[in-house]
Amino acid sequence: MDSPQPLRVAAVQAAPALFDREGSLERVASWTARAARDGARLVLFPEAFIPAYPRGLGFGFVVGSRTEAGRRLWQRYNEQSVEVPGPTTERLGSIAREHGVYLSIGVTERDRVTRGTLYCTQLYFGPDGALLAKHRKLKPTGSERLIWGEGDGSTLSVVDTPHGRMGGLICWENYMPLARAAMYAKGVDFYLAPTADSRDAWQATMRHIACEGRCFVLGCNQFVTRDMYPEEVLREEPLPADAPHVMSRGGSVIVSPLGEVLAGPLWDEEGIVTADLDLGLLIRARLDFDPSGHYARPDVFHLEVDERERPAAAFLQQLGRSSGS
């Protein structure tokens, strides 16, 4: 039996140009080119890479009130966010096409209709530049709920590729057991886990998901320091006095379907974590455990996932009536 060729994958641990969409796109282009030159065919960027994961900022929120400075900072963040589809997704698609890679990247997505709601979204592009899918974070964590709305089941996306199925969850969605079970049921082979979590405990989560899902896991985080924050942002809202110099120390990692660390974790610097994936291991690892196959017990357990889109309003046109009647 012929074994499939190894697939080289890369997790980019870097910082965007914070609160600067165009500057961040240039960094995506540069880092993707670097990963592709090293042979990567799948390139993953962290959560909310464009325009920033606003770590340490509160946008003037306290319970019961907001500040005017916080509203101005929110406007800046909103204006640098990404409409999907739009010019930014076209640029990201061109980067994927130029280098012939599958590209997945976290963005803050702005609602195209209201422009007043943002989502933490992961985008998936094919090597032809096409936008293949997006996933909106189902449940922002803690104070993230002040800046991001909640996604619905319509974006629990898995993408078919010639190498296997690609999908995943964002940051602490990965602690939602039923969300993970939904991804396993979709047959995910390459589980992408962009995050803002740089705790040592996150490494255990990545290894557990790989072993539980019998899939390759790519964990990807930013490396960010205090001095990367623009002065105009800090004028509106200074970082807390006790904020450390290193705001996010990274921890990007690649794990095999048997829970073995293949590359990383990378700490305290920017860089690319790269591994050559033995695709035959996806099958060998499922000999004794397949979470949605022979180990599922659907006679005992049943999961129902609502994948319908949930808009704020549904406008139904009556047949046979003109708009002026």
Secondary structure, DSSP 8 states (H G I E B T S, - for coil): ------EEEEEEE----TT-HHHHHHHHHHHHHHHHHTT-SEEE--TT-BS---TT--TTEETTEE-HHHHHHHHHHHHTSB-SSSHHHHHHHHHHHHHT-EEEEEEEEE-TTTSS-EEEEEEEE-TTS-EEEEEE-SS--GGGGGT-----GGG--EEEETTEEEEE--GGGGG-HHHHHHHHHTT-SEEEEE-S--STHHHHHHHHHHHHHTSEEEEE--EEEGGGS-HHHHHHS---TT--SEEEEEEEEEE-TTS-EEEEEEESS-EEEEEEE-THHHHHTTSS--TTTTT--TTT-----------S------TT--TT-
